Amino acid sequence: RLYWTARWRAKAKAQLAEHPLCIMCEAEGVIEPATVCDHVIPHRGDVDLFWNGETQSLCGTHHSRAKQAEEAGSRRRR
């Protein structure tokens, strides 16, 4: 639900305006526009972390593949 709020859309828009390139692509030496505002630390329903946690700009590919795999790996290690 939180992702559909005007507050989140404004936060995401500001993140992408300030950091318009995917940070994971940049780390690979590739210039790719970011399209997703992603939580650096998965909030897992924690409302405070959702609103106040650090965010980063990612392209769709990195958000849906690399970041999801990274989060799945961290769940397995717990």
Secondary structure, 3 states (H helix, E strand, C coil): CHHHCHHHHHHHHHHHHHCCECHHHHHCCCCCECCEEEECCCCCCCHHHHHHCCEEEECHHHHHHHHHHHHHHHHHHC
